[in-house]
Amino acid sequence: MPDQKSPPSEMIRVPVPLIGMVRRLSKLHRQGHTIALLQGLEELLGKFDSKNDIDITAGSKSVKQLEKKLDKLESHLADQGSSVETKLEALAKLSEGIAKKMDLIERAITSGRLGNSKGRRQTAYPYQLSTS
């Protein structure tokens, strides 16, 4: 596999403590060492699991704040969803009404009631016609 450097646009930001590990995993990936890459990922995940110092109990203040924010977001999304549904229903009714009107206009045109009268039209007033 030829060594190709990724363009700068594909660079990502990682936390400072992870820079070394990300470089190592990236190098393994570019070289095609899948097994070593997977082992490195397992090692990285193991480090995270062993250093779990975050209080995630149900009584934790930060967990309660996150739950409140999540509840707010869920209710907001539910409100938006119902609003969108009612707007879609109104648009559907409107489009049905337009379709019915267009159908009536089409029938009127084909039956000759609208526009194309088959009779001869007078092009002048009766007093303008010549009596020869």
C-alpha positions as MATLAB code, in Angstrom:
seq = 'MPDQKSPPSEMIRVPVPLIGMVRRLSKLHRQGHTIALLQGLEELLGKFDSKNDIDITAGSKSVKQLEKKLDKLESHLADQGSSVETKLEALAKLSEGIAKKMDLIERAITSGRLGNSKGRRQTAYPYQLSTS';
ca = [
       0.000    0.000    0.000;
       1.513    3.362   -0.925;
       1.960    5.781    1.938;
      -0.549    8.548    1.299;
      -0.897   11.468    3.636;
      -4.448   12.556    4.298;
      -5.235   16.123    3.306;
      -5.455   18.682    6.126;
      -9.230   18.829    5.698;
      -9.499   15.317    7.129;
      -7.753   16.162   10.377;
      -9.741   15.897   13.577;
      -9.332   17.397   17.034;
      -8.846   15.084   19.981;
      -8.306   15.758   23.678;
      -4.632   16.249   24.607;
      -4.354   13.005   26.635;
      -5.486   10.999   23.599;
      -3.133   12.496   20.991;
      -0.458    9.828   21.349;
      -2.918    6.944   21.222;
      -4.773    8.402   18.235;
      -1.510    8.843   16.328;
      -0.554    5.249   17.070;
      -3.966    3.914   16.010;
      -3.948    6.062   12.877;
      -0.521    4.757   11.883;
      -1.654    1.159   12.427;
      -4.740    1.808   10.319;
      -2.747    3.351    7.446;
      -0.356    0.410    7.483;
      -3.256   -2.060    7.371;
      -2.569   -3.760   10.719;
      -6.165   -4.575   11.611;
      -5.471   -6.910   14.527;
      -3.018   -4.495   16.137;
      -5.521   -1.674   15.594;
      -8.272   -3.614   17.347;
      -5.930   -4.457   20.222;
      -5.023   -0.777   20.550;
      -8.680    0.178   20.663;
      -9.330   -2.429   23.357;
      -6.394   -1.041   25.334;
      -7.743    2.498   25.001;
     -11.221    1.447   26.110;
      -9.709   -0.449   29.031;
      -7.973    2.720   30.196;
     -11.258    4.597   30.116;
     -13.052    1.879   32.051;
     -10.371    1.720   34.745;
     -10.314    5.507   35.243;
     -14.053    5.986   35.643;
     -14.211    8.701   38.269;
     -17.519   10.241   37.200;
     -20.406    9.987   39.651;
     -23.230    8.542   37.575;
     -25.573    7.497   40.360;
     -29.226    8.386   39.987;
     -28.974   10.975   42.769;
     -26.113   12.837   41.150;
     -26.781   16.527   40.532;
     -25.311   16.481   37.020;
     -27.401   13.439   36.074;
     -30.555   15.170   37.299;
     -29.694   18.278   35.279;
     -29.121   16.161   32.189;
     -32.437   14.382   32.732;
     -34.247   17.732   32.982;
     -32.637   18.985   29.781;
     -33.467   15.731   28.029;
     -37.106   15.941   29.146;
     -37.313   19.528   27.867;
     -35.847   18.529   24.514;
     -38.185   15.558   24.189;
     -41.270   17.656   24.933;
     -40.067   20.367   22.530;
     -39.547   17.799   19.778;
     -42.960   16.266   20.463;
     -44.579   19.715   20.189;
     -42.769   20.412   16.931;
     -43.813   17.028   15.570;
     -47.509   17.663   16.236;
     -47.211   21.160   14.767;
     -45.655   19.773   11.602;
     -48.354   17.095   11.368;
     -51.176   19.651   11.579;
     -49.488   21.806    8.939;
     -49.110   18.784    6.671;
     -52.770   17.893    7.143;
     -53.808   21.451    6.247;
     -51.610   21.368    3.145;
     -53.091   18.010    2.132;
     -56.636   19.390    2.419;
     -55.649   22.475    0.443;
     -54.085   20.412   -2.332;
     -57.213   18.223   -2.491;
     -59.354   21.353   -2.880;
     -57.095   22.667   -5.641;
     -57.235   19.307   -7.419;
     -61.060   19.327   -7.290;
     -61.222   22.875   -8.686;
     -58.802   21.983  -11.482;
     -60.913   18.937  -12.320;
     -64.037   21.124  -12.530;
     -62.239   23.604  -14.799;
     -61.018   20.776  -17.024;
     -64.542   19.359  -17.336;
     -65.941   22.804  -18.137;
     -63.342   23.337  -20.860;
     -63.955   19.937  -22.453;
     -67.729   20.368  -22.375;
     -67.473   23.758  -24.060;
     -68.992   25.759  -21.242;
     -65.846   27.716  -20.671;
     -63.991   29.609  -23.341;
     -64.344   27.691  -26.586;
     -67.903   28.394  -27.685;
     -68.729   26.664  -30.944;
     -71.120   29.317  -32.205;
     -70.042   32.107  -34.535;
     -69.102   35.252  -32.747;
     -70.213   38.611  -33.982;
     -67.275   40.770  -34.844;
     -69.250   43.991  -35.035;
     -72.361   45.617  -33.711;
     -75.514   45.038  -35.782;
     -75.612   48.640  -37.046;
     -72.069   48.257  -38.410;
     -72.906   45.291  -40.599;
     -73.301   46.050  -44.278;
     -76.703   45.281  -45.785;
     -75.720   44.551  -49.307;
];
